[in-house]
Amino acid sequence: MLHYTTEIDLGGIIIRDPVTTVTNLGIFAFGLGCYRRLTREDLEYPNKNWNYFFLLVGIASLIGVAVHGFSKYIQEPVHFYVWWIMGVVQGAGMSLAQFGVGSNVFAKHKSLIGIISIIQFVLFAGGLLITGKFGIATIHIALCLVPIMIYYIFHGAKGKKAEMLVAAGIIVSVMTAVVHTFKLSFGQWFNHNDISHVLIIISLVLMYRGVKAGLYVRSAFISPA
């Protein structure tokens, strides 16, 4: 059954959970903006993987506009597959970040890291399809980003600003799991989805600033030393 808490009528068009829809558009705008700015920098591997991380997170949120805002016009069986595609696109962005950083840190085992990333992604996509549980996506995101967060905190503690900014962004994104778990909200017009989306926007800004800062530090994101 489709779940929503509020809806508004705009000229005969019903938009459900309008704040969630607007914040989804916000994530898309920030994700696309980060992607476009970074593509101008002619990034080298593994930085280039962050380009596609931002792009895919943005695209997933654009799909989320249909999932949340226009669910009235999507039949329930179709709605589930649209929701699944949204999750898979977002998960692909996470996997690219995981592979980019992991294969750099463990450069001698790049092929193995790639195989692990692919297997994890396939299990995630299959699990999401079979169970229809958002928790599967949360686990996948955690497995992709938490190791990166820990690694970058370690290097950020050594004074590397770029890594610490990325780690801070991931920490903010991890907070969304708490918001979802406890269904934190400021009322039906600003529910846990809306709070999570605002946190995601903040995390994207921090991560973008970290990746951007890393472009001007030879070792940042390129050397595991």
Beta strands, then each sheet from edge to edge (+ up, - down):
strand 1: 7-10
strand 2: 13-16
sheet 1: 1+ 2-
end
